[in-house]
């Protein structure tokens, strides 16, 4: 991006670019790194970052770095879809964790990524890349496969038409294989991801539906590939997802009465 193009952008696009520069692999960035990642002149990046720090959207770290500030989390907590869904799902997720002692995730689709609304894990659970508020790819995760299977046709076509990153040698990236896999997810109501994002991990996921029957989220358990029988775990995950779906339906019905 040229300096002229950067100057032609709106203030909003510049601010969102600065915030989007942060991610799971880059939770802390220097001003120079923010300027390089966003294409903004250093002076512009400095001015906007200073304003974001004063507002609370960014925080200064020790040294020369910046990180996302608590103000962003406060605003995020006001999003009704995420919090109401999380409130309904959390008791069921806790039960699922108690029965498995493995990672339990709740995720929704945000464009072509899975956004993790919540995660429960313990000291003995497999170390995974997920985190609350983080995003991971749809095609390489259990929750992502579920969300992609029920995504609009145009989004699925757009994703499969692009070049999908391969994270391990097991990652499925061929459009034809992914299309067949998504058909199977819609047929069985369950998705598996074998070592596709992290070597040694197995994800088993199921859809969560609202009162209208639309898939609005996905639930999964992630464990070591040697941690148990996938078919038995699939039954537990699917039962938990159905329980959350029923709770969502009951809450929505109660709100209308």
PyMOL commands that set and color helices and strands:
alter all, ss='L'
color gray80, all
select helices_A, chain A and resi 3-8+11-20+31-38+42-55+70-76+80-100+142-149+153-161+175-188+230-256
alter helices_A, ss='H'
color red, helices_A
select strands_A, chain A and resi 29-30+58-60+65-68+103-110+113-120+135-137+191-194+201-209+215-224
alter strands_A, ss='S'
color yellow, strands_A
deselect
rebuild
show_as cartoon
